[in-house]
Amino acid sequence: MSHDPNCLFCKIIEGKIPSKKVHEDELVYAFHDINPWAPVHFLIIPKKHIPSLAHVTGADAGLLGHIMVLAPKLALQEGCRPYPEGGFRIVANTGLEGGQEVHHMHWHVMGGPRPWLRG
């Protein structure tokens, strides 16, 4: 798996920066956001360093599918109520104009009773 030694999220995956882990497997690492926007707010990041969603290729289809299947399970695990009364949002900011701050592809999973602070 590729990584960037200067990337904040790569350092979190390696355990060089502490995080509150939600889930880890061979493909992804999920952890609570340090500045949550919602009652439930965690990130899912691939262990492979991919700068943004704009950089994925067909070879990443399995990884993307894995993340989309995992997100609802983790959302329920972390306290989101089930569909249809409950629910959650998944946000992947891409590029500067898309609001991406850390250039390691990631998904915000947010849920819980509204109104939230932002979003």
N, C-alpha and C positions, 0 to 999 in steps of 0.2 A: 504494500500500500504506500502510495506517495504521501509525503507531508512537507510542510513548509516550516522550517525551524523558527521563523519570525511570526508565524500566525498564532493569534490568541487562541483560537479554537483547537489548533493542533497541539498547543501546549496544555490545554484542558484535557484533551484525549490522553496525552502522555502522563497526566497526573502532576505536571509541573505547576499548574495553577489549580487551586482547589475549586470544587463544584459540588453541588448537591445532586447526586446522580438519581435519575429516574429509571434508566434502562441502559444496558450495554449488551451488545452481541458482536459477532465478527464483522458486521458491516457498519453499524451506527453506534453513536453515543447520544443519550438524551439526558438533559439536566435542567434544573429550574433556572429561570431567568433571574438575574440579580436585581433587576428593576421591573417587576411584573406590572403589566397593564390590566390584568384581570385576576380574579380569585384563583384561577388555575392558569399558569403560564410557564411553559417549558419549551425548550428548543430540542429539535432532533437534528443532529449533524452527522454526515457520513465520516467514517474514519479516513477515507481517501480524501486528500485535499483536492477539492474542485472549487475554483474561485467563485463561481456563481452558477445559477441555473442556465445562463447563456452559454456555459462551457460544456454542458452535457452532450454526450453522443449516444448513438444507438447501443453502444457497449454498456451504458449506464442504466438501461431500461430496467434490469432486474433490481438494481439498487433503488431506483425511484418507486417501483412497485412495492418493494419491501417497506419503504418509509410510509407509503399511503395505506398499506394494510396495518402497519404497526400504530400509526397515529390514533385511530379511534380506540384501540385497546388501551393505550397509555392514557388517553384523555379520560376514559372511564375509571381507570386505576387511580388517577390523580384527583378525582373528585367531580368530574363533569357528570351531569345527570344524563340518562339515556335519551336518545332520539325517540319521539319527536318533541317532547316538552323541554328537554335539556338540549345539549348540543355543544358545539365548539367551533372555532375558526382556525383555519390553517393559512398562514401567510408566509410567502417566500419573497422577500425584497430582493430585487436584482438590479445591480448597478447603482451609480450615484443618484440618478434621477428617479430610480425606483426605491430609494431610501435605504439601500444596503450600507451598513456601517462596518461590518466585519466581512472581509472578502474570502470567506470560506462558506460555500453553499450551506444554507440552513433553513429550517422551517420553524416558525413560531406556532405553537399550539396553545390557544387561549379559550377559556370557557368559564362557566360559573354564572351566577345571577348578575344581570345587567342593572344599572348602567356601569360600564367600566370607565376608568379614567380617560382612556383614549381608544381610538380604533373604531 
